[in-house]
């Protein structure tokens, strides 16, 4: 288990439960026997996270697919193709955004022009063929 994400969850829970520093450190001491989260073992991290969940903290899950960008009619067919290729590959919209950033230094897919979208579709099609996905 990587400790850093788990420690981050503990600090997020601390903030969301509005624990002041004294209360937080007292909780760490009573649950795991330490006064600082940096001293927690993996078992201690798990105990603290379980305790915070019992206290009412509900971890938020990240959105898996993201929001489909809105585009004009002239680019709708290309964006539909991008969406279909992403769905076939089980990849989120963030993947297409990352490709747009890498290929064109444009942060979002919905900011691409029609020519750039065609190139993105070609790259996603090439990726699908490379990974053996049916392109019919």
N, C-alpha and C positions, 0 to 999 in steps of 0.2 A: 504494500500500500504506500503510495506517495503521500507523505505527510503534509506538504504545503497546501494542496487543495483542501484537505481535511481541516487544517488549522484555519484556513480562510473561511470555511463553513462555520467553524466555531465563532469566529469574530463577527461574521454576518449575523449569526443567531444572537450574539450578545447585543448587537446594535438593534436588531428587530424586536428583541424582547425588552429593550431599553434598560439593560442592566448597567448600573453604575460600576465603577472600577472596584470598589470595596466588595460589593455583592458578588461580582464576577470572580474575584480572587478567592473569596470565601467558598463559592461553589466549586472552583477548581480544587481547593484544599480538601473539601469534604468528599468529593467524588473520586478524585484521582491522587490525592496526597501531594499535590504540587501547588506552587503559588503563581506559576507562570505557564502559559501554554507551550512555550519553547521547551519545557522540561517534560512534556507529556510523552509517554511511550505510545506505541500503536494501540495497545489495549486501553490505555488511558484516554486516547482520542475517541475511541469507540464508546467508552463509558460516558464521556462528557457529551458526545453527540446524542446518545440515547437519552440522557437526562434532559438535554435541551428540548428534544422532541416531546418528552413526557410533560415538559413545562409549557407546551403549546406552540413551539416553533415548528413551522411547516416549511421545509426546504422547497424552493421554487425550482421547477424543472425548466430547462432551456427549450425554446421552441425548436422543433426538429426540422421543419421544412422552410420556415420563413414565409414572408409575404410576397406574393407575386407582384412584380412591378406593374404599374399602369402605364400604357403606351398609347400612342396615336394609332389610327386605323392603318396607316401605311406600313407600320412595323408589326402589326398584330399577328400576322401569319408566322413571321420569324420568331416572335416571342412565344407563340404556341408551340413551335418546333423545339425551342430551347426548353420549355416546360416539359414537353414529352420526353426529350432526351434525359433531362434531369430525373424525371420520375422513373424512367426505365432503369437508370443507374442507381436509383435510391439515394440521390444526393440532394442537399438543400439548395435553396437559392443563393446562399452565401458562397457556395462552390462556384456558381456562375459569376458572382460579383468578384471573387478572387481571380477568376480567369480574365475578366474584363480589366482588372487592375494590372495583371501581369502582361496581358497581350497589348493593351492600348493605354495604359496608365490612366484609366477612367475608373472611378471608385464604384460605380453602380451599373448594372446591366441596363437599367431603364434610361441611362444617359447616353447609351451607344446610338450611333446613327445606323441607318439601314445597311450600309456597306460593312460596318464593323460587326453588326449582328449576323450577317451572312458568314463572316469569317469565324465568329464564335460557334455558329451552327456547324460549320465545317470541322472545327476542332473537336466539338462534342461528338460528331458523327465518326470522326477518326478514332476517338477514344472508345466509342461503342464497338466499332469493328475490331479494334485491338484487344478488347476484353471479351469478344465473342458474343455480343448481344445482337439479336436479330433486328435488322433495320427496315423491315417491311412495313 
